Amino acid sequence: MGALIGGLFLFGCRKQGERNAKAVRQTSVREIKKEIQMAMKNQKPLGRLELVPVPSRLGAYPNESNRFGMAIDLDLCDGCGECILACNLENNIPLVNDYQASKNNYMHWIEMRGNVPVFCSHCGDAPCEKVCPTVAAVHSPEGLSAMIYARCVGTRFCGANCPTKVRKFNYTDALEEGLQYISNKDVPIRERGVMEKCSLCLHRLQAARWEAKTAGIPWRGEGVKTACAEACPKGAIIFGNWLDKESILYREAQVRGVYAFSSLALFDPAVVYFRGKR
């Protein structure tokens, strides 16, 4: 089931491969950084955080051995924005036109709010998934709240029902407007009219899972990092498996204060924040 959802997520864009990609621009890190800096100048307030339990097994998948997630260490994070740059490059997140920029409608899957990175929390009981009329917003057994783009018709119900409003609606045709670049061929570009969000670098998980399966090795997520975690100069973003007691994520959670947005506390978020000690 997890592999099926992953495959649909990665390759299920409605018209992916049918369009002429001649309008794809050359990747310009300088240009992307400039847009990120603009977004960071117009940050929203962080919102209230509260103590939550350590994420655990999902009730819908009681026999699953993996539940992936992350924690952002607020005692280390300095809000530099390198995670946003890494995410944008990893996921071919397009630039936006001047009109969308003026409305602060950037496609960035990671936002800075109060100099703290905020993105999809991959809730175990995700409210966004409950209102999607086409079942484009789905949950995998391994804890990922995923998007099957081939099913998305752009109702934006999921975005309206997300307590933290981190889902992004693709308003513009980035290819048509010359705003699309491709720096990672493992991630397909998305069409105008779909909702986008953090995938926890699902393509990296899929590749590592397949490699382990080919070798006949039981796999718990070892050796995988999300692009944002890999890029963080402070090591403030920790990716791991909440159900693996050997995972650094699990071990850190046993001694740290675990926080989530108050608006998400009842929805069992898998992406949380560390602060202080227990």
Summary of the structure (lengths in Angstrom):
residues: 278
radius of gyration: 17.8
end to end distance: 36.0
largest distance: 54.2
contacts: 896
relative contact order: 0.25
helix: 29%
strand: 17%
